[in-house]
Amino acid sequence: MSLTKQQQQAIFLTILLVGGSVVFLDAVSEMLLPFVVGVVLAYLLNPLVSYLHHRGVPRALGSAGLVAAAISLIGLGLVLGVPMMVEQLASFLRRLPVYLMTLQHFVLPNKLGNLGALLDVKLTVENLLRPLGMIGAKGAEWTVSAAQSALSGVAWLVNVTLLIVMTPVVAFYFLIDWPRISDGVFMQLPKRWRKNAKAIAQEIDVKMAAYLRGTLGVCVALGLFYATAISCLGLFASWLAGKPVDTLELGWAIGLLTGMLTFLPVIGGSIGIALMFGVALVQYQLQMWEPYVLLGVIFMVGQFLEGYVFTPMLVGNRVGLHPLWVIFALLAGGTLAGITGMLLAIPTAVVLSVILPRVLAQWREAVD
């Protein structure tokens, strides 16, 4: 089937437009983060703004009020949460040398000696800690390198300032013009495409809203559960052990981080449980079993809440993204464009999950 001259021109212009957009976005990728975050914030708030607008509230006023409320809520969370995390981290670091010395010189030699006698294997502290030391050294090298790159010159300060200042501005203007922008996009398409394009956009919107708003709700709910439960660990461990037991160091921070990492299927939970038991090993020195059992119970309850309560209630079955597809999208986005790429990864995956089945269906129809 030969293409007409008009169709050939349309294909050429489409390729030129897409290619030019990719090259341009790659060139300005370092300044895209505030715009990406602003658009995501606007997308999350748009249903509320539309609801208020239908109730008679001017769209500009509703947009300004909701953006200000969202930024204030985020700022309040940072003001209240960051000092608590910093205090816990400072307290843990002050006691860390004593923990490590006791673990290395008294606890592990005794435990490893008993285990080695049982298994008839020569286990030593040095053999156990040598690979950990190599990993730690490599991790420290990567951390220093990343910190030097991030803090070089004034680039870091400029990026943070742009993120803080520009995100509310971008979100505000997108919220005001959201109906006009969406209508304008459809008007640029050929007339015969608009009906199908609107159907595709509606399906993408349903999946995107379910994933972004739902997953954000799941992360917050799980983070609060883990943080609260781990903070109460000492109380329940004392009741089980019949003697005073300190709560887990960095419990609040580890709990929130475990919840926030829920958007990474499997990986997030694995990082969370590793942090819990790693800090417990350093702090409790294998001298009692109660904290470890309680941490296992807390994690299992959290997984149950995620799979059978929060996710069905907040996300539902409307997304249809396989966990492996989510992991691949996040890793690919991070590899291609860093933090900005990870933020764009899931929306891109959602769009492709809607468009690709239609493209494949048309291809099968054309081939058959």
C-alpha positions as CSV (number, residue, x, y, z in Angstrom):
1,M,0.0,0.0,0.0
2,S,1.6,3.2,-1.2
3,L,1.3,6.4,0.9
4,T,0.0,9.6,-0.6
5,K,2.3,12.7,-0.6
6,Q,0.2,14.2,2.2
7,Q,0.6,11.1,4.4
8,Q,4.3,11.0,3.8
9,Q,4.6,14.7,4.9
10,A,2.5,13.9,8.0
11,I,4.8,11.0,9.0
12,F,7.9,13.1,8.3
13,L,6.6,16.0,10.4
14,T,5.6,13.7,13.2
15,I,9.0,12.1,13.3
16,L,10.6,15.5,13.2
17,L,8.4,16.8,16.0
18,V,9.0,13.8,18.3
19,G,12.7,13.7,17.6
20,G,13.1,17.5,18.2
21,S,11.1,17.2,21.4
22,V,13.4,14.4,22.7
23,V,16.5,16.4,21.8
24,F,15.2,19.6,23.4
25,L,14.1,17.8,26.6
26,D,17.5,16.1,26.9
27,A,19.2,19.5,26.5
28,V,17.2,21.1,29.3
29,S,16.8,18.0,31.5
30,E,18.7,19.6,34.4
31,M,16.0,22.3,34.8
32,L,13.0,20.0,34.3
33,L,12.5,18.8,37.9
34,P,10.5,21.8,39.2
35,F,8.2,21.6,36.1
36,V,7.7,17.9,36.5
37,V,6.9,18.2,40.2
38,G,4.7,21.1,39.5
39,V,2.7,19.3,36.9
40,V,2.3,16.2,39.1
41,L,1.1,18.4,42.0
42,A,-1.3,20.2,39.6
43,Y,-2.6,16.8,38.4
44,L,-3.2,15.6,41.9
45,L,-5.0,18.8,42.9
46,N,-7.0,19.3,39.7
47,P,-10.1,17.2,40.7
48,L,-10.4,19.3,43.9
49,V,-10.0,22.6,42.0
50,S,-12.7,21.4,39.4
51,Y,-15.0,20.5,42.3
52,L,-14.6,23.9,43.9
53,H,-15.1,25.6,40.5
54,H,-18.4,23.7,39.9
55,R,-19.4,25.0,43.4
56,G,-18.9,28.6,42.3
57,V,-15.4,29.2,43.5
58,P,-13.2,31.0,40.9
59,R,-10.6,28.6,39.5
60,A,-7.8,31.0,40.2
61,L,-8.8,31.4,43.9
62,G,-9.3,27.6,44.3
63,S,-6.0,26.9,42.6
64,A,-4.1,29.4,44.8
65,G,-5.8,28.1,48.0
66,L,-5.1,24.4,47.3
67,V,-1.5,25.0,46.2
68,A,-0.8,27.0,49.3
69,A,-2.5,24.4,51.5
70,A,-0.5,21.6,49.9
71,I,2.8,23.4,50.1
72,S,2.1,24.4,53.8
73,L,1.2,20.8,54.6
74,I,4.4,19.5,53.0
75,G,6.4,22.2,54.8
76,L,4.8,21.5,58.1
77,G,5.7,17.8,57.7
78,L,9.3,18.7,57.0
79,V,9.5,21.1,59.9
80,L,8.1,18.5,62.3
81,G,9.7,15.4,60.9
82,V,13.2,16.4,59.8
83,P,14.3,17.7,63.3
84,M,13.0,14.4,64.9
85,M,14.9,12.3,62.3
86,V,18.1,14.4,62.8
87,E,17.9,14.1,66.5
88,Q,17.4,10.3,66.3
89,L,20.3,10.0,63.8
90,A,22.6,12.1,66.0
91,S,21.7,10.0,69.0
92,F,22.3,6.8,67.2
93,L,25.7,8.0,65.8
94,R,26.8,8.9,69.3
95,R,26.2,5.4,70.5
96,L,27.2,3.6,67.3
97,P,31.0,3.2,68.2
98,V,30.0,1.5,71.5
99,Y,27.5,-0.7,69.8
100,L,30.0,-1.8,67.1
101,M,32.8,-2.4,69.6
102,T,30.6,-4.6,71.8
103,L,29.3,-6.4,68.8
104,Q,32.7,-7.1,67.3
105,H,34.7,-8.0,70.4
106,F,32.2,-9.7,72.7
107,V,28.9,-10.7,71.0
108,L,29.9,-12.0,67.6
109,P,32.9,-14.0,68.7
110,N,30.8,-15.9,71.2
111,K,27.9,-16.4,68.8
112,L,30.1,-17.4,65.9
113,G,32.2,-19.7,68.0
114,N,29.1,-21.6,69.1
115,L,27.7,-21.7,65.5
116,G,31.1,-22.9,64.1
117,A,31.3,-25.7,66.7
118,L,27.8,-26.8,65.8
119,L,28.5,-26.8,62.0
120,D,32.1,-27.8,62.3
121,V,33.1,-24.6,60.3
122,K,35.7,-22.0,61.2
123,L,33.9,-18.8,61.6
124,T,35.6,-15.6,62.6
125,V,34.6,-12.0,63.0
126,E,37.2,-11.0,60.4
127,N,35.9,-13.5,57.8
128,L,32.3,-12.2,58.5
129,L,33.1,-8.5,58.4
130,R,35.7,-8.5,55.6
131,P,33.1,-8.6,52.7
132,L,30.9,-6.1,54.7
133,G,33.9,-3.8,55.0
134,M,34.6,-4.0,51.2
135,I,31.0,-3.2,50.5
136,G,31.0,-0.4,53.0
137,A,34.2,1.1,51.5
138,K,32.7,1.0,48.0
139,G,29.5,2.5,49.3
140,A,31.4,5.3,51.0
141,E,33.3,6.0,47.8
142,W,30.1,6.2,45.8
143,T,28.5,8.4,48.5
144,V,31.4,10.8,48.5
145,S,31.5,11.0,44.8
146,A,27.8,11.7,44.6
147,A,28.0,14.3,47.3
148,Q,30.9,16.1,45.5
149,S,28.9,16.0,42.2
150,A,25.8,17.3,43.9
151,L,27.5,20.1,45.9
152,S,29.9,21.3,43.2
153,G,29.8,25.0,42.6
154,V,26.4,26.6,43.1
155,A,24.5,24.1,41.0
156,W,23.0,22.3,44.0
157,L,21.8,25.6,45.6
158,V,20.3,26.8,42.3
159,N,18.5,23.5,41.8
160,V,17.0,23.4,45.3
161,T,16.0,27.1,45.0
162,L,14.3,26.5,41.7
163,L,12.5,23.5,43.1
164,I,11.2,25.4,46.1
165,V,10.2,28.6,44.2
166,M,9.1,27.3,40.9
167,T,7.1,24.2,41.8
168,P,4.1,26.2,43.4
169,V,4.2,28.7,40.5
170,V,4.1,25.9,37.9
171,A,1.4,24.1,39.7
172,F,-0.7,27.2,40.1
173,Y,-0.6,28.2,36.4
174,F,-1.2,24.7,35.2
175,L,-4.3,24.4,37.5
176,I,-5.7,27.7,36.3
177,D,-5.4,26.7,32.6
178,W,-5.9,22.9,32.9
179,P,-9.2,22.8,30.9
180,R,-7.8,25.1,28.3
181,I,-4.5,23.2,28.0
182,S,-6.3,19.8,27.6
183,D,-8.8,21.2,25.1
184,G,-6.0,22.9,23.1
185,V,-4.0,19.6,22.9
186,F,-7.0,17.8,21.3
187,M,-7.7,20.7,18.9
188,Q,-4.2,20.2,17.5
189,L,-5.0,16.7,16.4
190,P,-6.8,15.8,13.1
191,K,-10.6,15.7,13.5
192,R,-10.8,12.0,12.7
193,W,-8.4,11.2,15.6
194,R,-10.0,13.3,18.3
195,K,-12.7,10.8,19.3
196,N,-10.2,8.0,19.8
197,A,-7.7,10.3,21.4
198,K,-10.2,11.4,24.0
199,A,-11.1,7.8,24.8
200,I,-7.4,7.0,25.2
201,A,-6.9,10.1,27.4
202,Q,-9.8,9.2,29.6
203,E,-8.4,5.6,30.1
204,I,-5.0,7.0,30.8
205,D,-6.5,9.5,33.3
206,V,-8.3,6.7,35.2
207,K,-5.1,4.6,35.5
208,M,-2.9,7.6,36.2
209,A,-5.1,8.9,38.9
210,A,-5.5,5.5,40.5
211,Y,-1.8,5.0,40.6
212,L,-0.5,8.4,41.5
213,R,-3.1,9.4,44.1
214,G,-3.6,5.8,45.3
215,T,0.0,4.9,45.6
216,L,0.8,8.2,47.4
217,G,-2.0,7.4,49.9
218,V,-0.6,3.9,50.4
219,C,2.9,5.2,51.0
220,V,1.7,7.8,53.6
221,A,-0.5,5.3,55.4
222,L,2.1,2.6,55.6
223,G,4.8,5.1,56.6
224,L,2.7,6.3,59.5
225,F,1.9,2.7,60.5
226,Y,5.6,1.6,60.4
227,A,6.8,4.7,62.2
228,T,4.2,4.5,64.9
229,A,4.6,0.7,65.4
230,I,8.4,0.7,65.5
231,S,8.4,3.7,67.9
232,C,6.3,1.6,70.3
233,L,8.6,-1.4,69.9
234,G,10.3,-0.8,73.2
235,L,7.0,-0.8,75.1
236,F,5.9,-4.2,73.8
237,A,9.4,-5.7,74.0
238,S,9.6,-4.6,77.7
239,W,6.2,-6.3,78.3
240,L,7.4,-9.5,76.7
241,A,10.8,-9.6,78.3
242,G,9.7,-8.5,81.7
243,K,12.4,-5.8,81.9
244,P,13.0,-2.4,80.4
245,V,13.9,-2.5,76.7
246,D,14.9,0.6,74.7
247,T,12.9,1.3,71.5
248,L,14.7,0.8,68.2
249,E,17.1,3.5,67.2
250,L,16.0,5.6,64.2
251,G,12.6,3.8,64.4
252,W,10.6,6.8,63.3
253,A,12.9,7.5,60.3
254,I,13.1,3.8,59.3
255,G,9.3,3.4,59.5
256,L,8.6,6.5,57.3
257,L,11.3,5.4,54.8
258,T,9.9,1.9,54.6
259,G,6.5,3.3,53.9
260,M,7.7,5.8,51.3
261,L,9.6,3.1,49.5
262,T,6.4,1.1,48.9
263,F,6.1,2.5,45.4
264,L,9.1,0.2,44.6
265,P,7.5,-3.3,44.6
266,V,9.5,-5.9,46.5
267,I,12.6,-3.7,46.5
268,G,11.1,-1.1,48.9
269,G,10.0,-3.7,51.4
270,S,13.3,-5.5,51.2
271,I,15.2,-2.3,52.0
272,G,12.9,-1.6,54.9
273,I,13.2,-5.0,56.6
274,A,17.0,-5.0,56.1
275,L,17.3,-1.6,57.8
276,M,15.0,-2.7,60.7
277,F,17.0,-5.9,61.4
278,G,20.4,-4.3,60.7
279,V,19.8,-1.5,63.3
280,A,18.3,-4.1,65.7
281,L,21.4,-6.3,65.3
282,V,23.7,-3.4,66.2
283,Q,21.6,-2.1,69.1
284,Y,20.3,-5.3,70.8
285,Q,23.5,-7.3,70.2
286,L,21.6,-10.6,69.8
287,Q,21.1,-10.6,73.6
288,M,17.3,-11.0,73.4
289,W,14.8,-12.3,70.9
290,E,11.7,-10.1,71.6
291,P,12.7,-7.1,69.4
292,Y,13.4,-9.3,66.4
293,V,10.1,-11.2,66.7
294,L,8.2,-7.9,67.1
295,L,9.9,-6.4,64.0
296,G,9.0,-9.5,62.0
297,V,5.4,-9.2,63.2
298,I,5.3,-5.4,62.4
299,F,6.6,-6.0,58.9
300,M,4.1,-8.9,58.2
301,V,1.2,-6.8,59.5
302,G,2.4,-3.9,57.3
303,Q,2.6,-6.2,54.2
304,F,-0.9,-7.5,55.0
305,L,-2.3,-3.9,55.3
306,E,-0.6,-3.0,52.1
307,G,-1.9,-6.0,50.1
308,Y,-5.4,-6.4,51.5
309,V,-6.4,-3.0,53.0
310,F,-4.6,0.1,51.7
311,T,-4.0,-1.0,48.1
312,P,-7.5,-2.3,47.3
313,M,-9.0,0.7,49.1
314,L,-6.9,3.4,47.6
315,V,-5.6,2.0,44.3
316,G,-8.1,-0.7,43.4
317,N,-7.8,-2.8,40.3
318,R,-7.9,0.0,37.8
319,V,-4.2,0.4,37.2
320,G,-3.2,-3.1,35.9
321,L,0.6,-2.4,36.0
322,H,2.6,-5.5,36.7
323,P,5.2,-5.1,39.5
324,L,8.0,-6.1,37.1
325,W,6.9,-3.4,34.6
326,V,6.9,-0.8,37.4
327,I,10.4,-1.8,38.6
328,F,11.7,-1.8,35.0
329,A,10.2,1.6,34.3
330,L,11.7,3.2,37.5
331,L,15.2,1.7,36.8
332,A,15.1,2.8,33.2
333,G,13.9,6.3,34.0
334,G,16.6,6.7,36.7
335,T,19.3,5.4,34.3
336,L,18.2,7.8,31.5
337,A,17.4,11.0,33.4
338,G,18.1,10.6,37.1
339,I,15.4,11.8,39.6
340,T,13.5,13.5,36.8
341,G,13.4,10.2,34.8
342,M,12.1,8.3,37.8
343,L,9.4,10.8,38.3
344,L,8.4,10.5,34.7
345,A,8.8,6.7,34.6
346,I,5.4,5.6,36.0
347,P,3.3,8.1,34.0
348,T,5.2,7.0,30.9
349,A,4.5,3.3,31.8
350,V,0.8,4.1,32.3
351,V,0.6,5.8,29.0
352,L,2.3,2.9,27.2
353,S,0.1,0.4,29.0
354,V,-2.9,2.0,27.3
355,I,-1.4,2.8,23.9
356,L,0.6,-0.3,23.2
357,P,-2.3,-2.8,23.3
358,R,-4.2,-0.6,20.8
359,V,-1.2,-0.4,18.5
360,L,-0.6,-4.2,18.7
361,A,-4.3,-4.8,18.0
362,Q,-4.2,-2.6,14.9
363,W,-1.0,-4.4,13.8
364,R,-2.6,-7.8,14.2
365,E,-5.7,-6.6,12.3
366,A,-3.5,-5.3,9.5
367,V,-1.4,-8.5,9.3
368,D,-4.4,-10.9,9.5
